[in-house]
Amino acid sequence: MEGLHLTADLAACRCDPTLLTDSARLADLCTTLTVGAGLTVVADRWHRFPDHAGSPGGVTGMLLLAESHLAVHTWPELGGITLDVYVCNFSEDNSEKARRLMSGLEDAFQPGRSRRQHLDRGGPRADADRDEVVLEDLNDHSVYGFRFQRRLLYTRTRHQQLELLESTQLGRTLRLDGRFMTSEKDEFFYHEALVHPVALAHPFPERALILGGGDGGAAEELLKHGSVEHVTLVDLDAEVIEVARRELADIHRGALDDPRVRILCEDGGLFVDTTEDSFDLVLLDLTDPETPAGPLYTRAFMARLKRILAPGGAVVIHLGAPFFEAEQVRALIGSLQDTFRIVSPYGLHIPLYGAYWGMAVASDDLDPVSLSALELADRLQRRAITDLRYYNPPVHAGLFALPNFYRELT
């Protein structure tokens, strides 16, 4: 029978140690997370082993589910846990529920290291497509998604859940904490729109800072501008960079190993507060505001960014979906307007994000809207930038021509 089997081996867990020795507390946590994931508990059994050689005994237990089972085994002397989640997909596809449960368990145990495995069980039903449907929320009322033929990687880094999927339409696709980040086939929509409006507005950008951007796509676009001599890329998660370097070459095209690019794996806020460098361009290529990157979207952080901008410099940031996340977009634009003299919101539809997406350039000096198509074409020619799939001078004007509902948020 068709189903999904997930396992995880967790080590160096940083959770409260009693979670690994108290069978009642462990059972309560597992039940809560299982029900929260949308699965149905029908029975359970838990056993605590006796203490041995001065070390507390571990716990083994199981929840029997209407959909199949969850099995847990703890190794307190090692700070280790093994997890086993299996769901049957006979009457409905429970795969996303299983992934949600596994992710919740990992978050609760806080492993220093984890090893995950994914196994598709059984054969395809005659009336079902084997492609995996992956959905993402746009807000509390709306979802969108894609079909993927292969799941290449599903792991927990020190900072977030990382998935790498593959489909004919999107190619290799990166997700972080359940959010689509980039894909091989559509990355040019986002990366070209993030980089070129602000880079061409600057007459001669030499030094750039990217906060986030571990996939290397923004760095690759920046390096198309021959005047750019130094790009500093600061991403908290070294594992994202390593996965991108190894698996997403069609996105970064070698930029992650270009000698002009300096990569730092550290907190972006701390870097901004301590660096003595200044930058012509600062790109906030971050995960969404509800993720650990949240502090880098605040009004206070925007003010701190001004300290490291060179004269004539500019910041660019993505805002979210103006229709589906109106209040978030309004708040971010307001924070920029409180900090910078010139704020220029713009937008485009990004296939991977399932919506019309907002971005903004902020500066005390640069106004990307003031550039004519002729000036933009001249700068593109002088910088010998030709290999663009989305951006061109007429599109530049269209990016900043806001629909009325978006203008009302500014």
N, C-alpha and C positions, 0 to 999 in steps of 0.2 A: 504494500500500500504506500502511496506517495506521501512523503513527509520530509521534515527538516530536522536534522540532528546537529546540535551545537555543543561543543565542549570547550572548557577553558581551564587551564592550569595556572593558578595564581601563586605568586611567591612574594616574599618580603612585604606582606600586607600591613598597612599602616592604620587599620581600623582599631577600635577598642579590642584588646586581646580577649575579653570575655565573650565576644561574638564567636570565637573559635572553640569555646569550652562550655558554654551555657546552652544546653539543648533547647530549653524553653524559649530563650531569647532568639536563638538562631531560627527556630521554627516560626516564631512570630514574624521575624523579618522576611523570611522566604514566603510566607503566606501573604503578607501585605503586598510585597512586590509582584507576586504571581497574580493576585486579584487585580492589582493596579494595571497590570499589562493586558488585562482582558481575558485571562485564562481561568478555568473553572476547577477548583480543588474539590475532589470527591473523598479523599482519605489521606492520612499521613502516618508516618512512623519514624521515630527518632530514638537514637541510642547514644549515650555518652560512655566512652571507654574509661576504665579506672586509671588513676594516676600511675605513672611508671617512672622509676629512677629519678624521683623528685620533680618530674615534669607533669603538668596536668594532662589528662586524657583528652583526646579529640572527640569529635561528634560525627556520626554518620546518620544520614536521614534522607527521607524521600517524601515528596508530595505526589500522590496519584492524581492525575488530571483527567478530566473528561476528554481532553485533547491528547494526553499521554502521560508524561512524567517530568519531574525535576528531581535530580539526585545531587546531594551535597556531601562532601567528605572534608573534614578539617584536620590539619596537622599543626597544632599550636607550637610544637617544639621547633618547627621550621617557618612558622608564620605563613603556612601554605594552605590552599584550598583547591579542591578540584570540583568542577561544576559540570553537570550533564543535563541539557534541556532537549527534549524531543517532543515534537508536535506532529500529529497526523493532519494531513490536508485533504481528508476525504470529502467532508461536506462543505468546507470553506477553507480558504488559505489562511492559516494561522502563523505564517512565517514571520510577519512583522511583529506579532505578539511575542514570539519566542526571542527575537532579537532585542525587543524592548526589555524583556525580563532579564536576559543575559547582561545587557548594558546596565540595568539597575543594580544587579548583584555586584558587578565589578565596581561600580561607583561606591557601593556600601562598604566593600572590603578594601578599597584603596590599594591595590597591588603596586609594588614597586616594579614588578615585571609580570607579564602575562603572555600566555601562548594559547591562541584560539585555533579551533578547527571547525570546519563546516562540511557537512556531508548531506547530500540529497539522497533520501532513502526511497526505495521502490522505483517503479516505472511511471511514466506519464499516463494519466487517464486519457481515454480516447476523446473525451469531451473537453479537455483542458489544454491550454498552451503552457509549455514548460518554462517559458520566459518568466523571470522573476519581476513582479511589479513592485516598484519602490515608490512610495508616496512621501510627500513633504507638505507640511502645513504652510499656507500663506498667511493665515491668521486663524482665530478660533472657529471660523465659519467656512473656510475654503481650503481645499487641498488640490495638489496636482501631482503628476508622477510620470514615470517612464518604465519601459520594459527593458530588462537587461538579460543578455544571454549567459554571461559568466560573472562570477564573483571571484576576484583575484586575491583579495586580501580583506581580512576583517580582524582588527586588533585594537588593543587599548594601549596608547602611548602613556607617558607620564602625565599628560595634560588633557587628553581627549580621546574619544573613539574615532578611529580612522578606518575608512572603507575604501576599497578600490574595486570598481565594477567596470564591465565592458559591454558595449552594445554596438550593433552595426551602425546605428544612427549617430551616437555620441562618441564612439570610441572609448578609450579609457577615461573613467570618470571618478573624481575624488570627492568623497563626502567626509565631513568632520562633524562629530556630534549630531549625526542625523541630518545635516544640512549639505546640499549640493554646493561644492566650491568651484570646480572647473572641470571641463571635459576637453578632450583633444579636438573634437570636431567643431565646437562652438566657442572656444575660448577667445577667439578674435573679437567677438562682440564686446565682451567686458574689457579685456586688456587694452585694445586699441582705444576704446572710449575713455578709459581711465587715464591713459597716458598722454595721448597726442593733443587733445585740446589744451591742456595746461602746458605741455612741453613746447608746443608751437607758439603759445602766447608769450613765452619767455624768449627774448631776442637771442640769448646765448647761454643756455643752461650748461653748467659744468659739473656741479655736484648735486647728487640726488640721494634722498633717504627714502627707503620703503619700510614701513612698519607692517609686519605680516608678509604676505606675498611669497610664502615658502615654496610655492609651485614654480616660481621663476618666470612666470609669464609677463609680469609687469617689468621686471628687469630686462627681459629680452626686447620689449618694445622700447624702453628707454635707450638701450644701446644702439638703436637705429639712428639716434641723433648723434652725429659725429662729434659735436662739441662736448658731449658728456664724457668726462674723464674718470669720475669716481661715482660708484653706486654703493651705498651701504644698505644692506638688507638685514633687518633685525626681526627675527621670528623666534617666538618662545620655544617652539617645538622642533628639536633637531630631527626627530623621526619623520616629520612631514617633509623636510628638506631631503632627507636620504631617500624616502620613497619616491619623491618627485625626480630626484637626480637619476634614480635607477629605472623608473617606470614611465615617466612623463616627458621623455626627451622631445616629443613632438610639440610640447607646450613651451618649455624653456629653451630649446634649441641650443644647448650648451652655455646659456647665460650663467648658470649656477657655478660654472667652472671658468668663466671669463676672468682674466687678471684685473679687469676694471671693477669687478664686483667683490666687495668685502662682505662676508656672511658672519653674523653674530647670532648665537642662539641664547637669547636672554630676554628679559622683560623690556618691552618697548618703552614703557613709561619711565623706567629707571634709566634707560639709555638717554632719553630726551633730557632728563633732569641732570645728568652727569657729563654729557658730552661737551667738549669745548669746540667742536666743529660747527660750521654753519653750512646751510644748504640752500641752493636755488629752488629746488623742488622737494616737497615732502608728500609722499603718497601714502595714505592710510588704506592699505589693502588688507583689511582685517576680516575676521569672522564677525558674525552678527552681534549687535549690542547686548543680547541676552546671554552671550558666551563669556568666558574669562576675559575677552577683549573689551568688555563693557566700560571699564574705567578710561579707555582711550577715546571714548565718544563724548565725554563730558565737557561742559563749558570750561571748567577749570583746566582740563588738559589742553583745550584749544588755546587758551591763554599761554600755557607753558610752551606750546609749539612756536609761538612768535619769537621767543628768545633765540631759537636756533635758525630762524630764517635769515638768509642773506638779504641785503637791500634788493628790492625788486622781486623777492621770492614769493612763492605761492604754495598753498596746500590744496590737495584734492582728496575727496572722501566719497565713498558710496553711502547712500542714505537709507536704502530699502525701497519698498514698493509704495509709491504715493497713494495708490488706490486702496491697497490692502493694509498698509501701515501708516495711515495718514498722520496720526498723532506723533509717531516716532519721527517721521520726516519733518513735520512742523517743528518739533523740539530741536532737532539737529540743526536745521536752518537757522532757527533763533539763536542757538549757541554760537554759530559762526558769525551771524550778524552782530552779536554783542561784542565780538572779538576783532573782526576785520572790517575794513572800510568798504571793500568791494566783495560781494558774495554773488556768485553766478550759478544758480542751480540749472541742471540740465537732465536729460533722460533719454532712454532708448529701451526697446524690448530686448530682453536677453532670454533666449530659449531655455537655457538650463535653469533659470530662476523663475520661469513660468509666469512672468509678468513684465509690465513696463517698469523699469528700474530707475531710481533717482540717484544722481551724483551732484557734486558741487565743487567749484573752484573758489577758493577764498584767498584774498590778498589785500594788502594795503596799497598796492601799486598796479598789478596786472588786471586787465579787463579782457577776458577772452572773447567777449561778445563784440568788442570794438574792431576786431580784425576783419577785413574784407576777404572775400573769396580770392581776390587777386593777390593780396598779401600772403595769405595762407599757401596758395599755390607756389608763390615765389620762394617761401621758406622751405616747403617740401622739396622743391627742385634744388635749391642751394644745399640742402642737407642730404640730397641724393636718397630720399626715402621713397621707394616705389612699391615695396612688397606689402601692401596693405589690402585687407579683404573687406573691411567695413568703412574705415574713415576716409574721407576726402573733403575738399573745401566746401562744396555745397552741403554735405552732411553735417559739417561743423555748425553751420547756421541752423540747420534743422534740429540739432541736439538741444540748442538753447531756446528754441521756439516752443514754449511750454503750453500744454493744454490748460484750459481755464481752471479745471479742478486742481491741478498742480500749482498754478499761479496763486490760488487762494491760500495755499499753505506757506507761501513766502512772505 
